[in-house]
């Protein structure tokens, strides 16, 4: 028989019930805190006084386990004639959340995501299941845990060193949290400043071209021709373009100097508004004509996304498919998107 432990019921209630009747129990948890110990201590003491044998196998990962909780368990163990064993798992990455209980011929397994912490015991946001009467599963998990118990470290011997490291890493976490809070405040200030900037007015643009860029041009001959065009631009006094894209011949005629484009760069996760600074025809390595468009991002209108997921979400919401000309019908949608981007995303580099 199995039973899903609901959030309303809480795993705490199940553990208290099993501690009340068990003759033997093993509780393996990655994290163990003093507040959670206080919720269970009366039931643990009662089980020990009744003659039950209990083993706690506790993790040290990231120094979350509270040494006060371990010390309190050890004190209970001294009063119980060694019926309570308190151990640190030998593997620093230990992440088990399992409890096994035996009461005469009844076998109980509780497994899930809850650690022995206040949040874990409340089952808030956790999933746990209790399986009763499945001796095969109980025996298999007990063998697994017993192998770890035999290799485990005695908590009494290790507690002083663990407490020293716990305090050290607690200070480190405090410093990291302060730094993160400061960064969040700084980011909030930037966001408030950006919100004061008027959104981009696209109403003056007769046409916006969507340029999906999925990689840099790696044809050496095309790059050589592009360099020549940049040199020509410098000599003629044109602002030197900072980007270039190869476009199909059928789309080349759609571009003209000074025209604005909606540009997405997949390699760098950038969406921005850019102006065409130059366009040119060059030869590729097969001596075929290649069509290049050079462009420069408009000041303050380039947005870099922190993750590929957020970038793709915004890119796909703008347009799907190949390079396309967007006329007035789509301008209002683009204006809303870029107004949103100017408020939500980091400023251009």
Sine and cosine of phi, psi and omega as CSV:
sin_phi,cos_phi,sin_psi,cos_psi,sin_omega,cos_omega
0.00,0.00,0.70,-0.71,0.06,-1.00
-0.81,-0.58,0.43,-0.90,-0.08,-1.00
-0.61,-0.79,0.86,-0.52,0.06,-1.00
-0.97,0.23,0.84,-0.54,-0.04,-1.00
-0.99,0.14,0.93,-0.36,-0.08,-1.00
-0.97,0.22,0.29,-0.96,0.03,-1.00
-0.90,0.43,-0.57,0.82,-0.01,-1.00
-0.93,0.38,-0.56,0.83,-0.04,-1.00
-0.98,0.18,-0.67,0.74,-0.01,-1.00
0.97,0.25,0.59,-0.80,0.03,-1.00
-0.95,0.31,-0.40,0.92,0.04,-1.00
-0.83,0.56,-0.72,0.69,-0.01,-1.00
-0.88,0.47,-0.63,0.78,0.00,-1.00
-0.92,0.38,-0.68,0.73,0.02,-1.00
-0.89,0.45,-0.67,0.75,0.02,-1.00
-0.88,0.47,-0.66,0.75,0.02,-1.00
-0.89,0.46,-0.69,0.72,-0.06,-1.00
-0.96,0.30,-0.59,0.81,0.06,-1.00
-0.90,0.43,-0.49,0.87,-0.04,-1.00
-0.94,0.35,-0.46,0.89,-0.11,-0.99
-0.88,-0.47,-0.18,0.98,-0.16,-0.99
-0.97,0.23,0.42,-0.91,0.14,-0.99
-0.97,-0.25,-0.30,0.95,-0.02,-1.00
-0.47,-0.88,0.69,-0.73,-0.01,-1.00
-0.51,-0.86,0.57,-0.82,0.10,-0.99
-0.79,-0.62,0.81,-0.58,0.04,-1.00
-0.87,-0.49,0.90,-0.45,0.01,-1.00
-0.93,-0.37,0.83,-0.56,-0.04,-1.00
-0.59,-0.81,0.65,-0.76,0.01,-1.00
-0.95,0.30,-0.65,0.76,-0.04,-1.00
-0.85,-0.53,0.63,-0.78,-0.03,-1.00
-0.59,-0.81,0.86,-0.51,-0.07,-1.00
-0.89,-0.45,0.32,-0.95,-0.07,-1.00
-0.93,0.37,-0.60,0.80,0.03,-1.00
-0.88,0.48,-0.62,0.78,0.04,-1.00
-0.94,0.35,-0.63,0.78,0.06,-1.00
-0.84,0.54,-0.67,0.74,-0.02,-1.00
-0.89,0.46,-0.51,0.86,0.04,-1.00
-0.95,0.30,-0.45,0.89,-0.10,-1.00
-0.96,-0.29,-0.19,0.98,-0.21,-0.98
-0.88,0.47,-0.62,0.78,-0.01,-1.00
-0.90,0.44,-0.66,0.76,0.01,-1.00
-0.93,0.37,-0.62,0.78,0.03,-1.00
-0.90,0.43,-0.72,0.70,-0.01,-1.00
-0.88,0.47,-0.66,0.75,0.00,-1.00
-0.90,0.43,-0.66,0.76,0.02,-1.00
-0.89,0.46,-0.67,0.74,0.01,-1.00
-0.92,0.40,-0.66,0.75,0.02,-1.00
-0.91,0.42,-0.46,0.89,0.02,-1.00
-0.98,0.19,-0.19,0.98,0.02,-1.00
0.96,-0.27,0.10,0.99,0.00,-1.00
-0.95,0.32,0.44,-0.90,0.07,-1.00
-0.94,-0.33,0.81,-0.59,-0.06,-1.00
-0.80,-0.59,0.60,-0.80,0.08,-1.00
-0.78,-0.62,0.78,-0.62,0.10,-0.99
-0.95,-0.32,0.86,-0.52,0.06,-1.00
-0.93,-0.36,0.92,-0.39,-0.24,-0.97
-0.88,-0.48,0.60,-0.80,0.01,-1.00
-1.00,-0.02,0.37,-0.93,0.02,-1.00
-0.90,-0.43,0.10,1.00,-0.14,-0.99
-0.83,0.56,0.77,-0.64,0.08,-1.00
0.86,0.51,0.21,0.98,0.05,-1.00
0.82,0.58,0.71,0.70,0.07,-1.00
-1.00,0.03,-0.60,0.80,0.02,-1.00
-0.84,0.55,0.74,-0.67,-0.06,-1.00
-0.99,0.10,0.86,-0.52,0.03,-1.00
-0.86,0.51,-0.46,0.89,0.06,-1.00
-0.88,0.47,-0.62,0.79,0.01,-1.00
-0.92,0.39,-0.67,0.74,0.02,-1.00
-0.91,0.42,-0.68,0.73,0.02,-1.00
-0.88,0.47,-0.63,0.78,0.02,-1.00
-0.91,0.42,-0.64,0.77,0.07,-1.00
-0.89,0.45,-0.67,0.74,0.00,-1.00
-0.88,0.47,-0.60,0.80,0.04,-1.00
-0.91,0.42,-0.64,0.77,0.08,-1.00
-0.89,0.46,-0.62,0.79,0.00,-1.00
-0.88,0.47,-0.60,0.80,-0.01,-1.00
-0.92,0.40,-0.44,0.90,-0.01,-1.00
-1.00,0.03,-0.03,1.00,-0.15,-0.99
-0.91,-0.42,0.28,0.96,0.01,-1.00
0.83,0.56,0.69,0.72,0.10,-1.00
0.92,0.39,0.32,0.95,0.08,-1.00
-0.99,0.17,-0.15,0.99,0.06,-1.00
-0.89,-0.45,0.88,-0.47,0.06,-1.00
-0.96,-0.28,0.71,-0.70,0.01,-1.00
-0.85,-0.53,0.87,-0.49,-0.13,-0.99
-0.74,-0.67,0.54,-0.84,0.22,-0.98
-0.99,-0.12,0.75,-0.66,0.07,-1.00
-0.90,0.44,0.61,-0.79,-0.06,-1.00
-0.93,0.38,-0.42,0.91,0.00,-1.00
-1.00,0.05,0.88,-0.48,-0.03,-1.00
-0.88,0.47,-0.46,0.89,-0.03,-1.00
-1.00,0.03,0.14,0.99,-0.01,-1.00
-0.76,0.65,0.78,-0.63,-0.09,-1.00
-0.66,-0.76,0.47,0.88,-0.03,-1.00
-0.94,0.33,0.49,-0.87,0.19,-0.98
-0.65,-0.76,0.99,0.13,-0.10,-0.99
-0.67,-0.74,0.62,-0.79,0.13,-0.99
-0.73,-0.68,0.75,-0.66,0.03,-1.00
-0.87,-0.49,0.71,-0.70,0.02,-1.00
-0.71,-0.70,0.62,-0.79,0.07,-1.00
-0.78,-0.63,0.75,-0.66,0.03,-1.00
-0.74,-0.68,0.98,-0.18,-0.10,-1.00
0.81,0.59,-0.95,-0.32,-0.05,-1.00
-0.98,-0.22,0.15,0.99,-0.03,-1.00
-0.98,-0.21,0.74,-0.68,-0.06,-1.00
-0.89,-0.46,0.76,-0.66,-0.07,-1.00
-0.78,-0.62,0.73,-0.69,0.08,-1.00
-0.84,-0.55,0.77,-0.63,0.14,-0.99
-0.87,-0.50,0.85,-0.52,-0.04,-1.00
-0.65,-0.76,0.56,-0.83,0.00,-1.00
0.14,-0.99,-0.56,-0.83,-0.09,-1.00
-0.95,-0.30,-0.04,1.00,-0.10,-0.99
-0.99,0.14,0.80,-0.61,0.23,-0.97
-1.00,0.06,0.16,-0.99,0.06,-1.00
-1.00,0.05,0.97,0.24,0.05,-1.00
-0.70,-0.71,0.28,-0.96,0.01,-1.00
-0.82,0.57,-0.69,0.72,0.02,-1.00
-0.91,0.42,-0.69,0.72,-0.01,-1.00
-0.89,0.45,-0.67,0.74,-0.02,-1.00
-0.92,0.39,-0.48,0.88,0.01,-1.00
-0.97,0.22,-0.25,0.97,-0.05,-1.00
0.92,0.40,0.23,0.97,0.01,-1.00
-0.94,0.33,0.90,-0.43,-0.03,-1.00
0.96,0.26,0.26,0.97,-0.03,-1.00
-0.90,-0.44,0.37,-0.93,0.09,-1.00
-0.82,-0.57,0.84,-0.55,0.01,-1.00
-0.65,-0.76,0.46,-0.89,0.03,-1.00
-0.69,-0.72,0.61,-0.79,0.07,-1.00
-0.94,-0.35,0.78,-0.63,-0.02,-1.00
-0.88,-0.48,0.85,-0.53,-0.09,-1.00
-0.90,-0.43,0.73,-0.68,0.13,-0.99
1.00,0.07,0.11,0.99,0.02,-1.00
-0.99,-0.13,1.00,0.08,-0.10,-1.00
-0.90,0.44,-0.57,0.82,0.00,-1.00
-0.88,0.47,-0.72,0.70,0.03,-1.00
-0.91,0.41,-0.67,0.74,0.02,-1.00
-0.86,0.51,-0.73,0.68,-0.03,-1.00
-0.90,0.44,-0.65,0.76,-0.02,-1.00
-0.91,0.42,-0.71,0.71,0.02,-1.00
-0.93,0.37,-0.58,0.81,0.01,-1.00
-0.91,0.41,-0.64,0.77,0.03,-1.00
-0.89,0.46,-0.69,0.73,0.01,-1.00
-0.88,0.48,-0.75,0.67,-0.01,-1.00
-0.92,0.38,-0.59,0.81,-0.03,-1.00
-0.91,0.41,-0.56,0.83,0.08,-1.00
-0.89,0.45,-0.62,0.78,0.04,-1.00
-0.95,0.31,-0.60,0.80,0.01,-1.00
-0.89,0.45,-0.66,0.76,-0.02,-1.00
-0.92,0.40,-0.46,0.89,0.01,-1.00
-0.99,-0.11,0.00,1.00,-0.12,-0.99
-0.97,0.26,0.20,-0.98,-0.01,-1.00
-0.98,-0.20,0.68,-0.73,0.03,-1.00
-0.92,0.40,0.84,-0.54,-0.08,-1.00
-0.90,0.45,-0.55,0.83,0.02,-1.00
-0.89,0.47,-0.62,0.79,0.01,-1.00
-0.96,0.26,-0.52,0.86,-0.13,-0.99
-0.99,-0.12,-0.17,0.99,-0.19,-0.98
-0.89,0.45,-0.64,0.77,-0.04,-1.00
-0.88,0.47,-0.73,0.68,0.01,-1.00
-0.92,0.39,-0.65,0.76,0.03,-1.00
-0.88,0.47,-0.67,0.75,0.00,-1.00
-0.88,0.47,-0.63,0.78,0.02,-1.00
-0.89,0.46,-0.73,0.69,0.00,-1.00
-0.94,0.35,-0.58,0.82,0.03,-1.00
-0.86,0.51,-0.72,0.70,0.00,-1.00
-0.91,0.42,-0.64,0.77,0.00,-1.00
-0.88,0.47,-0.74,0.67,-0.04,-1.00
-0.96,0.27,-0.41,0.91,0.10,-1.00
-0.91,0.41,-0.67,0.75,0.07,-1.00
-0.89,0.45,-0.64,0.77,0.01,-1.00
-0.90,0.44,-0.70,0.71,0.01,-1.00
-0.88,0.47,-0.62,0.78,0.03,-1.00
-0.88,0.48,-0.68,0.73,0.01,-1.00
-0.90,0.43,-0.66,0.75,0.01,-1.00
-0.90,0.43,-0.68,0.73,0.01,-1.00
-0.89,0.46,-0.64,0.77,0.04,-1.00
-0.90,0.44,-0.67,0.74,0.02,-1.00
-0.90,0.44,-0.66,0.75,0.02,-1.00
-0.90,0.43,-0.63,0.77,0.02,-1.00
-0.90,0.44,-0.67,0.74,0.02,-1.00
-0.89,0.45,-0.66,0.75,0.02,-1.00
-0.90,0.43,-0.63,0.78,0.02,-1.00
-0.91,0.42,-0.65,0.76,0.04,-1.00
-0.89,0.45,-0.67,0.75,0.01,-1.00
-0.89,0.45,-0.67,0.74,0.02,-1.00
-0.90,0.44,-0.63,0.77,0.03,-1.00
-0.89,0.45,-0.63,0.78,0.04,-1.00
-0.90,0.44,-0.67,0.75,0.04,-1.00
-0.88,0.48,-0.67,0.74,-0.03,-1.00
-0.90,0.44,-0.66,0.75,0.02,-1.00
-0.90,0.43,-0.60,0.80,0.04,-1.00
-0.91,0.42,-0.65,0.76,-0.02,-1.00
-0.91,0.41,-0.55,0.83,-0.03,-1.00
-0.92,0.39,-0.36,0.93,0.02,-1.00
-0.98,0.18,-0.24,0.97,-0.02,-1.00
-0.99,0.14,0.72,-0.69,0.00,-1.00
-0.90,0.44,0.65,-0.76,0.01,-1.00
-0.90,0.43,0.37,-0.93,-0.03,-1.00
-0.89,0.46,0.76,-0.65,0.04,-1.00
-1.00,-0.05,0.95,-0.32,-0.02,-1.00
-0.99,-0.12,0.03,1.00,-0.12,-0.99
-0.92,0.40,-0.35,0.94,-0.04,-1.00
-1.00,0.08,-0.13,0.99,-0.05,-1.00
-1.00,0.02,0.78,-0.63,0.00,-1.00
-0.98,0.19,-0.40,0.92,-0.05,-1.00
-0.35,-0.94,0.62,-0.78,0.09,-1.00
-0.83,-0.56,0.76,-0.65,0.00,-1.00
-0.96,-0.28,0.76,-0.65,0.02,-1.00
-1.00,0.03,0.88,-0.47,-0.02,-1.00
-0.93,-0.37,0.98,-0.18,0.05,-1.00
-0.99,0.11,0.89,-0.46,-0.07,-1.00
-0.95,-0.32,0.88,-0.47,-0.07,-1.00
-0.93,-0.38,0.44,0.90,0.02,-1.00
0.41,-0.91,0.34,-0.94,0.02,-1.00
-0.99,0.10,0.42,-0.91,0.04,-1.00
-0.95,0.30,0.84,-0.54,-0.03,-1.00
-0.90,-0.44,0.22,0.98,0.10,-1.00
-0.99,0.16,0.90,-0.44,-0.11,-0.99
-0.87,0.49,-0.59,0.81,-0.03,-1.00
-0.94,0.34,-0.64,0.77,0.04,-1.00
-0.90,0.43,-0.68,0.74,0.01,-1.00
-0.89,0.47,-0.61,0.79,0.02,-1.00
-0.90,0.43,-0.68,0.73,0.03,-1.00
-0.91,0.42,-0.61,0.79,0.03,-1.00
-0.89,0.45,-0.66,0.75,0.04,-1.00
-0.87,0.49,-0.64,0.77,0.03,-1.00
-0.89,0.46,-0.67,0.74,-0.01,-1.00
-0.91,0.42,-0.60,0.80,0.04,-1.00
-0.91,0.42,-0.66,0.76,0.03,-1.00
-0.89,0.46,-0.66,0.75,0.04,-1.00
-0.88,0.48,-0.65,0.76,-0.01,-1.00
-0.88,0.47,-0.65,0.76,0.01,-1.00
-0.88,0.47,-0.70,0.71,-0.03,-1.00
-0.91,0.43,-0.55,0.84,-0.04,-1.00
-1.00,0.05,0.02,1.00,0.06,-1.00
0.99,0.11,0.18,0.98,0.03,-1.00
-0.99,0.17,0.63,-0.77,0.06,-1.00
-0.84,0.55,0.79,-0.61,-0.10,-0.99
-0.92,0.40,0.81,-0.59,0.01,-1.00
-0.92,0.40,0.53,-0.85,0.03,-1.00
-0.97,-0.26,-0.04,1.00,0.03,-1.00
-0.54,-0.84,0.38,-0.92,0.08,-1.00
-0.56,-0.83,0.52,-0.85,-0.01,-1.00
-0.67,-0.74,0.60,-0.80,0.08,-1.00
-1.00,0.03,0.78,-0.63,-0.04,-1.00
-0.84,-0.55,0.39,-0.92,0.07,-1.00
-0.91,0.41,0.45,-0.90,-0.02,-1.00
-0.87,0.50,-0.55,0.84,-0.03,-1.00
-0.92,0.40,-0.40,0.92,-0.02,-1.00
-0.99,-0.15,-0.23,0.97,-0.10,-0.99
-0.85,0.53,-0.61,0.79,-0.06,-1.00
-0.94,0.35,-0.28,0.96,-0.03,-1.00
-0.97,0.26,-0.29,0.96,-0.07,-1.00
-0.99,-0.10,0.62,-0.79,0.11,-0.99
-0.56,-0.83,0.46,-0.89,-0.05,-1.00
-0.87,0.50,0.72,-0.70,-0.03,-1.00
1.00,-0.02,-0.22,0.97,0.02,-1.00
-0.96,0.29,0.59,-0.81,0.00,-1.00
-1.00,-0.08,0.57,-0.82,-0.05,-1.00
-0.77,-0.63,0.54,-0.84,0.19,-0.98
-1.00,-0.05,0.91,-0.41,-0.16,-0.99
-0.91,-0.41,0.70,-0.71,0.15,-0.99
-0.84,-0.54,0.73,-0.68,0.02,-1.00
-0.89,-0.46,0.97,-0.24,-0.06,-1.00
-0.90,0.44,-0.60,0.80,-0.06,-1.00
-0.90,0.43,-0.56,0.83,-0.06,-1.00
-0.92,-0.38,0.10,0.99,0.03,-1.00
0.82,0.58,0.79,0.61,-0.04,-1.00
-0.86,-0.50,0.67,-0.74,0.22,-0.98
-0.83,-0.55,0.72,-0.69,-0.02,-1.00
-0.34,-0.94,0.21,-0.98,0.12,-0.99
-0.99,-0.16,0.78,-0.63,-0.03,-1.00
-0.73,-0.68,0.36,-0.93,0.05,-1.00
-0.93,-0.37,0.67,-0.74,0.05,-1.00
-0.93,0.36,0.81,-0.58,0.02,-1.00
-0.98,-0.21,-0.39,0.92,-0.04,-1.00
-0.17,-0.99,0.47,-0.88,0.18,-0.98
-0.68,-0.74,0.44,-0.90,-0.14,-0.99
-0.42,-0.91,0.39,-0.92,0.14,-0.99
-0.94,-0.34,0.76,-0.64,0.04,-1.00
-0.72,-0.69,0.08,-1.00,0.04,-1.00
-0.98,-0.22,0.62,-0.78,0.08,-1.00
-1.00,-0.03,-0.10,-0.99,-0.08,-1.00
-0.92,0.39,-0.28,0.96,0.06,-1.00
-0.99,-0.15,0.23,0.97,-0.01,-1.00
0.89,0.46,0.44,0.90,0.09,-1.00
-0.98,-0.20,0.47,-0.88,-0.03,-1.00
-0.94,0.35,0.69,-0.72,0.11,-0.99
-0.85,-0.52,0.58,-0.81,-0.11,-0.99
-0.92,-0.40,0.87,-0.50,-0.08,-1.00
-0.92,-0.40,0.62,-0.78,0.14,-0.99
-0.85,-0.53,0.82,-0.57,0.07,-1.00
-0.99,-0.16,0.58,-0.82,-0.02,-1.00
-0.50,-0.87,0.36,-0.93,0.06,-1.00
-0.79,-0.62,0.73,-0.68,0.02,-1.00
-0.90,0.44,0.65,-0.76,0.11,-0.99
-0.92,0.40,0.58,-0.82,-0.08,-1.00
-0.86,0.51,0.80,-0.60,0.06,-1.00
0.96,0.28,0.21,0.98,-0.05,-1.00
-0.84,-0.54,0.59,0.80,0.09,-1.00
-0.82,-0.57,0.78,-0.63,-0.10,-0.99
-0.83,-0.56,0.85,-0.53,0.02,-1.00
-0.98,-0.19,0.75,-0.66,-0.06,-1.00
-0.99,-0.12,0.65,-0.76,-0.07,-1.00
-0.93,0.36,-0.50,0.87,-0.02,-1.00
-0.75,-0.66,0.38,-0.93,0.00,-1.00
-0.92,0.40,-0.54,0.84,-0.02,-1.00
-0.89,0.46,-0.75,0.66,-0.02,-1.00
-0.92,0.39,-0.59,0.81,0.03,-1.00
-0.89,0.46,-0.77,0.64,-0.05,-1.00
-0.90,0.44,-0.58,0.81,0.01,-1.00
-0.88,0.48,-0.72,0.69,0.00,-1.00
-0.95,0.33,-0.64,0.77,-0.01,-1.00
-0.88,0.47,-0.73,0.69,-0.05,-1.00
-0.93,0.37,-0.47,0.88,0.03,-1.00
-0.95,0.30,-0.43,0.90,0.03,-1.00
-0.96,0.28,-0.76,0.65,-0.02,-1.00
-0.19,-0.98,0.49,-0.87,0.05,-1.00
-0.88,-0.48,0.56,-0.83,0.06,-1.00
0.98,-0.22,-0.36,-0.93,-0.09,-1.00
-0.99,0.15,0.01,-1.00,0.02,-1.00
-0.84,0.54,0.74,-0.68,-0.11,-0.99
-0.62,-0.79,0.52,-0.85,0.09,-1.00
-1.00,0.01,0.78,-0.63,0.02,-1.00
-0.96,-0.29,0.82,-0.57,-0.03,-1.00
-0.99,-0.13,-0.23,-0.97,-0.14,-0.99
-0.84,0.54,-0.51,0.86,-0.07,-1.00
-0.86,0.51,-0.51,0.86,-0.06,-1.00
-1.00,-0.10,-0.10,1.00,-0.14,-0.99
-0.91,0.42,-0.63,0.78,-0.03,-1.00
-0.90,0.44,-0.62,0.79,0.04,-1.00
-0.89,0.45,-0.72,0.69,-0.01,-1.00
-0.90,0.44,-0.63,0.78,0.00,-1.00
-0.88,0.47,-0.66,0.75,0.02,-1.00
-0.90,0.43,-0.67,0.74,-0.01,-1.00
-0.89,0.46,-0.73,0.68,-0.04,-1.00
-0.95,0.32,-0.49,0.87,0.12,-0.99
-0.89,0.45,-0.66,0.75,0.04,-1.00
-0.91,0.41,-0.68,0.73,0.00,-1.00
-0.88,0.47,-0.64,0.77,-0.04,-1.00
-0.90,0.43,-0.39,0.92,0.02,-1.00
-1.00,-0.02,-0.54,0.84,-0.23,-0.97
-0.98,-0.17,-0.37,0.93,-0.14,-0.99
-0.93,-0.38,0.32,-0.95,-0.08,-1.00
-0.89,0.46,0.43,-0.90,0.01,-1.00
-0.94,0.35,0.34,-0.94,-0.02,-1.00
-0.91,0.41,0.47,-0.88,0.04,-1.00
-0.99,0.15,0.00,0.00,0.00,0.00
